Amino acid sequence: MNNLRNKVSLIGRLGMQPEFTTTSNGKTLARFSLAINSSYKDKDGNWKDETQWMNINAWGNVAELVKTFIKRTRNCG
């Protein structure tokens, strides 16, 4: 069996504080949302802004890194 891996880099704003769950076998799960903004010109030449929301699930060691490094520092609202 091939060991295929995909790498994705997402840059955005944290939508909520990460939530952490531990499974019965001790594996950690981190869940959070990420807002990613992009701008583009429409067919008439006008700039449009678009926000896409990504729901992120991180498992195991990656979830532990989220616990250490990813925190929402202010309330935008």
Buried (B, 14 or more C-beta within 10 A) or exposed (E): EEEEEEEEEEEBEBBEEBEBEEEEEEEBBBBBBBEEEEEEEEEEEEEEEEEEEEEBEBEEEBBBEBBEEBEEEEEEE
